[in-house]
C-alpha cells in the first residue's frame, strides 16, 4: 500500500517547520522584552503553522488510493 502525498512539497514542509520553530521561539522572547501582549500574535501564528503541518501529515499518511471523502 502506497502512502499518499500531502499538499505541501518537501521544500514547503521544511519551510513550514522553520517558520513554526522561529515563531514558537520568538513568542517567549517577545513576552520577556515587551510590556504589551503582542507576543500572543507569534503564538497564534505558530499554532496555525502547526495545524497546517499536522493536516499535511494526515494527508501523507492516507493511502494513495483512498478517496478524499473517506
N, C-alpha and C positions, 0 to 999 in steps of 0.2 A: 504494500500500500504506500503510495507516494504522499509526501507532505504537500500541502497547498502552499501557494506563495502568498505573502502578505501584500498589503497595499503600499508598503514602503520599500524602496530599493535598499540594498545593503548600505550604500553611502548615506541615504536619508536616515536610516536606522542609527548609524553611528553618530550622525549629527544630532539626532533627537536625544540620544544618550548623553552626548556632550552638553547640549542645552539643558537637559534635566539636571545634570550634576552641577553646572555653573549656577543655575537659578536656585537650586537647593542649598548650595554653599553660600550664595550671596545673601540669602534671607537672614540668617543669624548674624552675619557680619553687619548688614544694614541695620538690624534691630539694635545692635550694640552701639553703633555710632550715630544714629539719628534719634531724634526725640519724638518724631511722629510715627504713625503706623504704616508708612509706605512700604515697609518690609513685607507686609501681607500680600502685596501685589506679586512679589517674587515667589512667594509660597504658592499662590494660586496658579501662576504660570507653570511652576514645577509640577504641580498636580495635574494640570491639563496635559502637559507633555507626557507625564507618566501614564495617563489614560490612553493616549494615542499609542504608546509603546505596548501597553497591555492588549489593546484591541488588535494591533498588528501581530502580537504573539498568538492570539486566538485564531486569527486568520491563517497564520503559518501552520498551526497545529491541526487545523481541519484537513481531512483528507482531500486530495486534489479532485476526486470525483464527486464530492459532496455538493449538494445544491446550496445556494445561499439562503434559501427559505427554511432549511432544516435547523 
